[in-house]
Amino acid sequence: MNDGGGPVDATPSSPSEAAEDSGRDGGLTLAEYQMAAARTINTSLATDQRLVDAAAGLAEEAGEVLGLVRKHVFMHHELDRARLITELGDALWCLTAVAGAVGLSLDDVAAANLAKLRRRYPDGYSDAASAKR
């Protein structure tokens, strides 16, 4: 995605490429990713416009992921892992932009999600625990 508000070609396309760009072996932290991705935010938009643009982009990119998976499962296409990485990366960028537009860190989002999952599934996932939600 490169519609003026999304990632540009200089954005790493995989965690390993991002780690190489950071000068480190291994992956990035969420905070490092958020900081690196922020350089490609369209600053000509007002904050509320960036929020809507990123949220819409997140829905669009989720649709791209769904399309790849749907074709793989129902139409027996080979799963294009390279394209899946690209689309998941675009979704991550949009998620990062949404969080940033409202002053949230990805670390806080991830921690809140894990806390919710621990409450919901204290012993790990089970169909019974899922039915009690």
DSSP file (Angstrom, degrees, kcal/mol; ACC not computed):
  #  RESIDUE AA STRUCTURE BP1 BP2  ACC     N-H-->O    O-->H-N    N-H-->O    O-->H-N    TCO  KAPPA ALPHA  PHI   PSI    X-CA   Y-CA   Z-CA
    1    1 A M              0   0    0      0, 0.0     2,-0.0     0, 0.0     3,-0.0   0.000 360.0 360.0 360.0 126.5    0.0    0.0    0.0
    2    2 A N        +     0   0    0      4,-0.1     6,-0.1     3,-0.0     7,-0.0  -0.504 360.0 140.4-150.4  75.6    1.4    3.4   -1.0
    3    3 A D  S    S-     0   0    0     -2,-0.0     5,-0.1     4,-0.0    -1,-0.0   0.027  83.2 -87.1-107.4  24.9   -1.5    5.8   -1.3
    4    4 A G  S    S+     0   0    0      3,-0.2     4,-0.1     2,-0.1    -2,-0.0   0.141 126.2  58.3  92.4 -20.5    0.3    8.8    0.3
    5    5 A G  S    S+     0   0    0      2,-0.1    37,-0.4    36,-0.1     3,-0.1   0.429  98.3  61.6-118.7  -2.7   -0.8    7.9    3.8
    6    6 A G  S    S-     0   0    0      1,-0.3    -4,-0.1    35,-0.1    -2,-0.1  -0.281  97.0 -43.8-112.5-164.1    0.7    4.4    4.1
    7    7 A P        -     0   0    0      0, 0.0    -1,-0.3     0, 0.0     2,-0.2  -0.215  51.6-140.2 -63.3 152.1    4.1    2.7    4.1
    8    8 A V    >   -     0   0    0     -3,-0.1     3,-2.3    -6,-0.1    32,-0.0  -0.667  32.7 -96.0-106.9 168.5    6.6    3.7    1.5
    9    9 A D  T 3  S+     0   0    0      1,-0.3     4,-0.1    -2,-0.2    -1,-0.0   0.733 119.6  66.3 -59.0 -23.3    8.9    1.3   -0.4
   10   10 A A  T 3  S+     0   0    0      2,-0.1    -1,-0.3     3,-0.0     3,-0.1   0.630  76.8 104.3 -74.2 -11.9   11.8    2.1    2.1
   11   11 A T  S <  S-     0   0    0     -3,-2.3     7,-0.0     1,-0.1    26,-0.0  -0.538  86.8-105.2 -70.2 130.4    9.8    0.4    4.9
   12   12 A P        -     0   0    0      0, 0.0    -1,-0.1     0, 0.0    -2,-0.1  -0.257  23.0-149.6 -56.2 142.2   11.2   -3.1    5.6
   13   13 A S  S    S+     0   0    0     -4,-0.1    76,-0.2     1,-0.1    77,-0.1   0.478  74.4  25.9 -95.3  -3.0    9.0   -5.8    4.2
   14   14 A S  S  > S-     0   0    0      1,-0.1     4,-2.6    75,-0.1     5,-0.2  -0.985  80.9-109.3-152.5 159.4    9.8   -8.4    6.9
   15   15 A P  H  > S+     0   0    0      0, 0.0     4,-2.5     0, 0.0     5,-0.2   0.887 119.6  51.9 -58.0 -38.4   10.9   -8.7   10.5
   16   16 A S  H  > S+     0   0    0      2,-0.2     4,-2.2     1,-0.2     5,-0.1   0.902 110.4  47.6 -67.5 -38.6   14.3  -10.0    9.4
   17   17 A E  H  > S+     0   0    0      2,-0.2     4,-2.6     1,-0.2    -1,-0.2   0.902 112.0  50.5 -66.4 -40.0   14.8   -7.0    6.9
   18   18 A A  H  X S+     0   0    0     -4,-2.6     4,-1.7     2,-0.2    -2,-0.2   0.902 109.7  50.5 -63.1 -40.4   13.7   -4.6    9.7
   19   19 A A  H  <>S+     0   0    0     -4,-2.5     5,-2.0     2,-0.2     4,-0.5   0.902 110.3  49.8 -64.2 -40.0   16.2   -6.2   12.0
   20   20 A E  H ><5S+     0   0    0     -4,-2.2     3,-1.3     1,-0.2    -2,-0.2   0.923 109.9  51.2 -62.1 -43.4   18.9   -5.8    9.4
   21   21 A D  H 3<5S+     0   0    0     -4,-2.6    -1,-0.2     1,-0.3    -2,-0.2   0.812 107.0  54.1 -63.4 -29.5   17.9   -2.2    8.9
   22   22 A S  T 3<5S-     0   0    0     -4,-1.7    -1,-0.3     2,-0.2    -2,-0.2   0.574 113.9-118.8 -81.6  -7.7   18.2   -1.6   12.7
   23   23 A G  T < 5S+     0   0    0     -3,-1.3     2,-0.3    -4,-0.5    -3,-0.2   0.610  78.1 110.4  81.9  11.3   21.7   -3.0   12.6
   24   24 A R      < -     0   0    0     -5,-2.0     2,-0.4    -6,-0.2    -1,-0.3  -0.840  69.9-122.4-118.5 154.5   20.8   -5.8   15.0
   25   25 A D  S    S+     0   0    0     -2,-0.3     2,-0.1    -3,-0.1    -9,-0.0  -0.806  82.5  25.1 -87.7 137.8   20.5   -9.6   14.6
   26   26 A G  S    S-     0   0    0     -2,-0.4    -2,-0.2   -10,-0.1     2,-0.0  -0.437 100.3 -40.4 100.6-178.6   17.0  -10.7   15.6
   27   27 A G        -     0   0    0     -2,-0.1     2,-0.2     1,-0.1   -11,-0.1  -0.173  53.9-105.8 -82.9 172.8   13.6   -8.9   15.6
   28   28 A L        -     0   0    0    -13,-0.1     2,-0.2     1,-0.1    -1,-0.1  -0.586  29.8-116.7 -89.3 155.6   12.5   -5.5   16.6
   29   29 A T     >  -     0   0    0     -2,-0.2     4,-2.4     1,-0.1     5,-0.2  -0.506  31.7-109.1 -80.2 164.0   10.7   -4.6   19.7
   30   30 A L  H  > S+     0   0    0      1,-0.2     4,-2.8     2,-0.2     5,-0.2   0.904 121.1  52.6 -60.0 -40.6    7.2   -3.1   19.3
   31   31 A A  H  > S+     0   0    0      2,-0.2     4,-2.2     1,-0.2    -1,-0.2   0.897 109.1  49.0 -63.8 -40.4    8.5    0.3   20.4
   32   32 A E  H  > S+     0   0    0      2,-0.2     4,-2.5     1,-0.2    -1,-0.2   0.913 112.4  48.1 -65.4 -42.1   11.3    0.2   17.9
   33   33 A Y  H  X S+     0   0    0     -4,-2.4     4,-3.1     2,-0.2     5,-0.3   0.941 110.7  51.1 -62.2 -46.3    8.9   -0.7   15.1
   34   34 A Q  H  X S+     0   0    0     -4,-2.8     4,-1.5     1,-0.2    -2,-0.2   0.900 112.4  46.4 -59.7 -41.4    6.5    2.0   16.2
   35   35 A M  H  X S+     0   0    0     -4,-2.2     4,-0.5     2,-0.2    -1,-0.2   0.921 115.1  45.6 -68.0 -43.1    9.2    4.6   16.1
   36   36 A A  H >< S+     0   0    0     -4,-2.5     3,-0.9     1,-0.2    -2,-0.2   0.897 113.5  49.2 -67.5 -40.0   10.6    3.4   12.7
   37   37 A A  H >< S+     0   0    0     -4,-3.1     3,-2.1     1,-0.2    -1,-0.2   0.811  96.8  71.5 -69.2 -29.5    7.1    3.3   11.1
   38   38 A A  H >< S+     0   0    0     -4,-1.5     3,-1.5     1,-0.3    -1,-0.2   0.751  83.1  70.7 -61.0 -23.5    6.2    6.7   12.4
   39   39 A R  T << S+     0   0    0     -3,-0.9    -1,-0.3    -4,-0.5    -2,-0.2   0.687  96.8  52.2 -68.5 -14.9    8.6    8.3    9.9
   40   40 A T  T <  S+     0   0    0     -3,-2.1    -1,-0.3    -4,-0.2    -2,-0.2   0.290  79.5 122.3-104.6  10.0    6.3    7.3    7.1
   41   41 A I  S <  S-     0   0    0     -3,-1.5     2,-1.3    -4,-0.1   -35,-0.1  -0.494  73.6-114.0 -69.2 139.6    3.1    8.9    8.6
   42   42 A N    >   -     0   0    0    -37,-0.4     3,-1.4    -2,-0.2    -1,-0.1  -0.639  34.4-175.7 -76.8  96.5    1.5   11.4    6.3
   43   43 A T  T 3  S+     0   0    0     -2,-1.3    -1,-0.2     1,-0.3     4,-0.1   0.531  71.8  76.6 -76.4  -5.8    2.1   14.6    8.4
   44   44 A S  T 3  S+     0   0    0      2,-0.1     2,-0.3    -3,-0.0    -1,-0.3   0.655  84.5  81.2 -77.0 -12.8    0.1   16.8    6.0
   45   45 A L  S <  S-     0   0    0     -3,-1.4     2,-0.1     1,-0.1    -4,-0.0  -0.659  88.6-113.4 -89.5 147.6   -3.1   15.3    7.5
   46   46 A A     >  -     0   0    0     -2,-0.3     4,-2.6     1,-0.1     3,-0.2  -0.344  37.4-101.7 -68.4 161.2   -4.6   16.5   10.7
   47   47 A T  H  > S+     0   0    0      1,-0.2     4,-2.2     2,-0.2     5,-0.1   0.897 123.4  48.4 -56.2 -45.0   -4.5   14.0   13.6
   48   48 A D  H  > S+     0   0    0      1,-0.2     4,-2.1     2,-0.2    -1,-0.2   0.852 111.4  51.2 -66.9 -31.8   -8.2   13.0   13.2
   49   49 A Q  H  > S+     0   0    0     -3,-0.2     4,-2.8     2,-0.2    -2,-0.2   0.899 109.3  50.0 -68.8 -40.5   -7.6   12.6    9.4
   50   50 A R  H  X S+     0   0    0     -4,-2.6     4,-2.7     2,-0.2     5,-0.2   0.888 109.5  53.4 -62.6 -38.2   -4.6   10.3   10.1
   51   51 A L  H  X S+     0   0    0     -4,-2.2     4,-2.5    -5,-0.2    -2,-0.2   0.951 113.0  41.1 -61.6 -50.3   -6.8    8.3   12.5
   52   52 A V  H  X S+     0   0    0     -4,-2.1     4,-2.7     2,-0.2     5,-0.3   0.915 115.3  51.4 -65.2 -42.9   -9.5    7.7   10.0
   53   53 A D  H  X S+     0   0    0     -4,-2.8     4,-2.2     1,-0.2    -2,-0.2   0.922 114.0  43.5 -60.1 -45.2   -7.0    7.1    7.2
   54   54 A A  H  X S+     0   0    0     -4,-2.7     4,-2.3     2,-0.2    -2,-0.2   0.891 113.6  50.3 -70.1 -39.7   -5.1    4.5    9.3
   55   55 A A  H  X S+     0   0    0     -4,-2.5     4,-1.8    -5,-0.2    -2,-0.2   0.914 113.0  46.5 -65.1 -41.8   -8.3    2.8   10.6
   56   56 A A  H  X S+     0   0    0     -4,-2.7     4,-2.4     1,-0.2    -2,-0.2   0.911 111.7  52.0 -64.5 -41.4   -9.7    2.5    7.0
   57   57 A G  H  X S+     0   0    0     -4,-2.2     4,-3.0    -5,-0.3     5,-0.2   0.879 105.7  55.0 -61.4 -38.3   -6.3    1.2    5.9
   58   58 A L  H  X S+     0   0    0     -4,-2.3     4,-2.3     2,-0.2    -1,-0.2   0.916 109.3  46.9 -61.9 -43.2   -6.4   -1.4    8.6
   59   59 A A  H  X S+     0   0    0     -4,-1.8     4,-1.9     2,-0.2    -2,-0.2   0.916 113.3  49.4 -64.1 -42.6   -9.8   -2.7    7.4
   60   60 A E  H  X S+     0   0    0     -4,-2.4     4,-1.7     1,-0.2    -2,-0.2   0.928 112.5  46.4 -61.6 -46.0   -8.5   -2.7    3.8
   61   61 A E  H  X S+     0   0    0     -4,-3.0     4,-2.2     1,-0.2    -1,-0.2   0.861 108.6  55.4 -68.9 -34.8   -5.4   -4.6    4.7
   62   62 A A  H  X S+     0   0    0     -4,-2.3     4,-2.7    -5,-0.2    -1,-0.2   0.892 106.9  52.4 -61.7 -37.8   -7.3   -7.1    6.8
   63   63 A G  H  X S+     0   0    0     -4,-1.9     4,-2.5     2,-0.2    -2,-0.2   0.870 106.3  52.6 -64.0 -37.6   -9.4   -7.7    3.7
   64   64 A E  H  X S+     0   0    0     -4,-1.7     4,-1.9     2,-0.2    -2,-0.2   0.919 111.1  46.8 -63.3 -43.9   -6.2   -8.4    1.7
   65   65 A V  H  X S+     0   0    0     -4,-2.2     4,-2.4     1,-0.2     5,-0.2   0.939 112.1  50.5 -62.4 -47.1   -5.1  -10.9    4.3
   66   66 A L  H  X S+     0   0    0     -4,-2.7     4,-3.2     1,-0.2     5,-0.2   0.899 107.7  53.8 -58.5 -42.2   -8.6  -12.5    4.2
   67   67 A G  H  X S+     0   0    0     -4,-2.5     4,-2.3     2,-0.2    -1,-0.2   0.907 109.6  47.2 -60.1 -43.3   -8.6  -12.7    0.5
   68   68 A L  H  X S+     0   0    0     -4,-1.9     4,-1.7     2,-0.2    -1,-0.2   0.931 116.2  43.6 -63.9 -45.4   -5.3  -14.6    0.4
   69   69 A V  H  X S+     0   0    0     -4,-2.4     4,-2.8     2,-0.2     5,-0.3   0.914 112.7  52.5 -68.0 -42.8   -6.4  -17.0    3.1
   70   70 A R  H  X>S+     0   0    0     -4,-3.2     4,-2.9     1,-0.2     5,-0.7   0.924 110.3  47.5 -58.9 -46.4   -9.8  -17.5    1.6
   71   71 A K  H  X5S+     0   0    0     -4,-2.3     6,-2.2    -5,-0.2     4,-1.0   0.867 113.0  50.1 -64.5 -34.9   -8.3  -18.4   -1.8
   72   72 A H  H  <5S+     0   0    0     -4,-1.7     4,-0.4     4,-0.2    -2,-0.2   0.942 119.7  34.2 -66.6 -47.7   -5.9  -20.8   -0.1
   73   73 A V  H  <5S+     0   0    0     -4,-2.8    -2,-0.2     2,-0.1    -3,-0.2   0.925 131.5  26.3 -77.4 -46.0   -8.6  -22.6    1.9
   74   74 A F  H  <5S+     0   0    0     -4,-2.9    -3,-0.2    -5,-0.3    -2,-0.1   0.731 130.7  34.6 -96.0 -23.6  -11.5  -22.6   -0.4
   75   75 A M  S  <<S-     0   0    0     -4,-1.0    -3,-0.2    -5,-0.7    -1,-0.1   0.363 100.2-124.5-113.1   2.9  -10.0  -22.3   -3.9
   76   76 A H        +     0   0    0     -4,-0.4    -4,-0.2    -6,-0.3     2,-0.2   0.778  51.3 160.4  59.8  31.5   -6.9  -24.4   -3.1
   77   77 A H        -     0   0    0     -6,-2.2    -1,-0.2    -9,-0.1     2,-0.2  -0.523  51.1 -99.4 -74.5 149.8   -4.5  -21.7   -4.2
   78   78 A E        -     0   0    0     -2,-0.2     2,-0.6     1,-0.1    -1,-0.1  -0.509  44.2-108.3 -63.6 136.8   -0.9  -22.1   -2.9
   79   79 A L        -     0   0    0     -2,-0.2     2,-1.5    -7,-0.1     3,-0.1  -0.603  25.5-140.9 -72.9 118.8   -0.6  -19.7    0.0
   80   80 A D     >  -     0   0    0     -2,-0.6     4,-2.5     1,-0.2     5,-0.2  -0.652  22.6-178.2 -82.7  91.0    1.6  -16.9   -1.1
   81   81 A R  H  > S+     0   0    0     -2,-1.5     4,-2.5     1,-0.2    -1,-0.2   0.845  77.9  54.6 -64.1 -36.1    3.7  -16.4    2.0
   82   82 A A  H  > S+     0   0    0      2,-0.2     4,-2.0     1,-0.2    -1,-0.2   0.926 112.1  43.8 -64.6 -43.0    5.7  -13.5    0.7
   83   83 A R  H  > S+     0   0    0      2,-0.2     4,-2.9     1,-0.2    -2,-0.2   0.877 111.2  55.1 -68.9 -36.2    2.5  -11.6   -0.2
   84   84 A L  H  X S+     0   0    0     -4,-2.5     4,-2.9     2,-0.2     5,-0.3   0.916 107.3  50.1 -61.5 -42.6    1.0  -12.6    3.2
   85   85 A I  H  X S+     0   0    0     -4,-2.5     4,-2.4     2,-0.2    -1,-0.2   0.925 111.8  49.0 -59.4 -44.4    4.1  -11.1    4.9
   86   86 A T  H  X S+     0   0    0     -4,-2.0     4,-2.3     2,-0.2    -2,-0.2   0.938 113.9  44.2 -61.2 -48.0    3.6   -7.9    2.9
   87   87 A E  H  X S+     0   0    0     -4,-2.9     4,-2.3     2,-0.2    -2,-0.2   0.895 114.1  49.4 -68.1 -39.9   -0.1   -7.6    3.7
   88   88 A L  H  X S+     0   0    0     -4,-2.9     4,-2.5    -5,-0.2    -1,-0.2   0.884 110.6  52.1 -64.4 -37.2    0.4   -8.4    7.4
   89   89 A G  H  X S+     0   0    0     -4,-2.4     4,-2.4    -5,-0.3    -2,-0.2   0.909 108.9  49.2 -63.6 -41.8    3.1   -5.8    7.5
   90   90 A D  H  X S+     0   0    0     -4,-2.3     4,-2.4     2,-0.2    -2,-0.2   0.898 111.1  50.2 -63.3 -40.0    0.8   -3.2    5.9
   91   91 A A  H  X S+     0   0    0     -4,-2.3     4,-2.8     2,-0.2    -2,-0.2   0.905 110.2  50.6 -64.0 -40.5   -1.9   -4.1    8.5
   92   92 A L  H  X S+     0   0    0     -4,-2.5     4,-2.6     2,-0.2    -2,-0.2   0.905 109.0  51.5 -62.9 -41.2    0.7   -3.7   11.3
   93   93 A W  H  X S+     0   0    0     -4,-2.4     4,-2.3     2,-0.2    -2,-0.2   0.938 111.8  46.4 -60.6 -46.0    1.7   -0.3    9.9
   94   94 A C  H  X S+     0   0    0     -4,-2.4     4,-2.5     2,-0.2    -2,-0.2   0.912 112.0  50.5 -64.1 -42.7   -2.0    0.8    9.9
   95   95 A L  H  X S+     0   0    0     -4,-2.8     4,-2.5     1,-0.2    -1,-0.2   0.914 111.1  50.0 -58.9 -43.1   -2.5   -0.6   13.4
   96   96 A T  H  X S+     0   0    0     -4,-2.6     4,-2.7     1,-0.2    -2,-0.2   0.895 110.3  49.8 -62.3 -41.4    0.6    1.3   14.5
   97   97 A A  H  X S+     0   0    0     -4,-2.3     4,-2.2     2,-0.2    -2,-0.2   0.887 110.0  50.3 -67.9 -39.0   -0.7    4.5   12.9
   98   98 A V  H  X S+     0   0    0     -4,-2.5     4,-1.0     2,-0.2    -2,-0.2   0.959 113.2  46.2 -60.9 -50.5   -4.1    4.2   14.6
   99   99 A A  H ><>S+     0   0    0     -4,-2.5     5,-3.1     1,-0.2     3,-0.9   0.935 113.9  48.5 -58.5 -47.1   -2.4    3.7   18.0
  100  100 A G  H ><5S+     0   0    0     -4,-2.7     3,-1.3     1,-0.2    -1,-0.2   0.857 103.3  60.8 -63.0 -36.0   -0.1    6.6   17.4
  101  101 A A  H 3<5S+     0   0    0     -4,-2.2    -1,-0.2     1,-0.3    -2,-0.2   0.759 113.0  37.8 -64.8 -24.0   -2.9    8.9   16.3
  102  102 A V  T <<5S-     0   0    0     -4,-1.0    -1,-0.3    -3,-0.9    -2,-0.2   0.230 121.0-104.0-111.9  12.9   -4.5    8.5   19.7
  103  103 A G  T < 5S+     0   0    0     -3,-1.3     2,-0.3     1,-0.3    -3,-0.2   0.743  73.2 138.3  78.0  24.2   -1.3    8.5   21.7
  104  104 A L      < -     0   0    0     -5,-3.1     2,-0.3    -6,-0.2    -1,-0.3  -0.785  45.1-137.5-101.2 146.4   -1.1    4.8   22.5
  105  105 A S     >  -     0   0    0     -2,-0.3     4,-2.1     1,-0.1     5,-0.1  -0.739  18.0-126.9 -95.0 151.0    2.0    2.7   22.3
  106  106 A L  H  > S+     0   0    0     -2,-0.3     4,-3.0     1,-0.2     5,-0.2   0.839 112.4  60.5 -62.5 -32.2    2.0   -0.8   20.7
  107  107 A D  H  > S+     0   0    0      2,-0.2     4,-2.5     1,-0.2    -1,-0.2   0.930 106.6  45.0 -59.3 -45.1    3.5   -2.0   24.0
  108  108 A D  H  > S+     0   0    0      2,-0.2     4,-2.4     1,-0.2    -2,-0.2   0.900 113.5  49.9 -66.4 -40.6    0.4   -0.8   25.9
  109  109 A V  H  X S+     0   0    0     -4,-2.1     4,-2.1     2,-0.2    -2,-0.2   0.938 113.8  45.4 -62.6 -46.8   -1.9   -2.3   23.3
  110  110 A A  H  X S+     0   0    0     -4,-3.0     4,-2.5     2,-0.2    -2,-0.2   0.909 113.1  49.9 -64.5 -42.7   -0.1   -5.7   23.4
  111  111 A A  H  X S+     0   0    0     -4,-2.5     4,-2.3    -5,-0.2    -1,-0.2   0.910 111.3  48.7 -63.9 -42.1    0.0   -5.7   27.2
  112  112 A A  H  X S+     0   0    0     -4,-2.4     4,-2.1     2,-0.2    -1,-0.2   0.893 111.7  49.9 -64.8 -38.9   -3.7   -4.9   27.5
  113  113 A N  H  X S+     0   0    0     -4,-2.1     4,-2.5     2,-0.2    -2,-0.2   0.917 110.7  48.5 -66.3 -43.1   -4.6   -7.6   25.0
  114  114 A L  H  X S+     0   0    0     -4,-2.5     4,-2.4     2,-0.2    -2,-0.2   0.897 110.2  52.1 -64.2 -38.9   -2.5  -10.2   26.9
  115  115 A A  H  X S+     0   0    0     -4,-2.3     4,-2.0     2,-0.2    -1,-0.2   0.919 110.4  48.7 -62.3 -42.7   -4.1   -9.2   30.2
  116  116 A K  H  X S+     0   0    0     -4,-2.1     4,-2.6     1,-0.2    -2,-0.2   0.920 111.7  49.2 -62.1 -44.0   -7.6   -9.7   28.6
  117  117 A L  H  X S+     0   0    0     -4,-2.5     4,-3.0     1,-0.2    -2,-0.2   0.871 108.6  53.0 -65.5 -36.5   -6.6  -13.1   27.2
  118  118 A R  H  < S+     0   0    0     -4,-2.4    -1,-0.2     2,-0.2    -2,-0.2   0.900 112.5  45.1 -64.5 -39.6   -5.2  -14.2   30.6
  119  119 A R  H  < S+     0   0    0     -4,-2.0    -2,-0.2    -5,-0.2    -1,-0.2   0.917 118.3  43.0 -67.2 -42.9   -8.6  -13.3   32.2
  120  120 A R  H  < S+     0   0    0     -4,-2.6    -2,-0.2     1,-0.3    -3,-0.2   0.868 131.5  21.5 -72.5 -37.9  -10.6  -14.9   29.4
  121  121 A Y    ><  +     0   0    0     -4,-3.0     3,-2.0    -5,-0.2    -1,-0.3  -0.595  66.8 165.6-131.8  69.8   -8.4  -18.1   29.2
  122  122 A P  T 3  S+     0   0    0      0, 0.0    -1,-0.1     0, 0.0     3,-0.1   0.782  85.7  37.4 -61.6 -26.6   -6.5  -18.5   32.5
  123  123 A D  T 3  S-     0   0    0      1,-0.5     2,-0.1    -3,-0.1    -5,-0.1   0.131 128.2 -89.8-107.9  19.5   -5.6  -22.1   31.6
  124  124 A G  S <  S-     0   0    0     -3,-2.0    -1,-0.5    -7,-0.2     5,-0.1  -0.230  72.0 -31.3  91.1 171.8   -5.1  -21.5   27.9
  125  125 A Y        +     0   0    0     -3,-0.1     2,-0.3    -2,-0.1     3,-0.1  -0.301  63.4 162.0 -64.3 140.5   -7.7  -21.7   25.1
  126  126 A S     >  -     0   0    0      1,-0.1     4,-2.2    -2,-0.0     5,-0.2  -0.965  46.2-124.5-151.0 151.0  -10.5  -24.2   25.4
  127  127 A D  H  > S+     0   0    0     -2,-0.3     4,-2.2     1,-0.2     5,-0.1   0.884 113.4  54.7 -60.5 -37.5  -13.9  -24.4   23.7
  128  128 A A  H  > S+     0   0    0      2,-0.2     4,-1.0     1,-0.2    -1,-0.2   0.928 109.2  45.7 -63.7 -45.7  -15.6  -24.4   27.1
  129  129 A A  H  4 S+     0   0    0      1,-0.2     3,-0.3     2,-0.2     4,-0.3   0.875 111.8  53.3 -65.7 -35.8  -13.9  -21.1   28.2
  130  130 A S  H >< S+     0   0    0     -4,-2.2     3,-1.2     1,-0.2    -1,-0.2   0.887 105.0  53.9 -65.5 -38.3  -14.7  -19.6   24.8
  131  131 A A  H 3< S+     0   0    0     -4,-2.2    -1,-0.2     1,-0.2    -2,-0.2   0.751 103.6  58.0 -67.3 -24.3  -18.4  -20.5   25.2
  132  132 A K  T 3<        0   0    0     -4,-1.0    -1,-0.2    -3,-0.3    -2,-0.2   0.492 360.0 360.0 -84.5  -3.9  -18.5  -18.7   28.5
  133  133 A R    <         0   0    0     -3,-1.2    -1,-0.2    -4,-0.3    -2,-0.1   0.507 360.0 360.0 -61.0 360.0  -17.3  -15.4   27.1
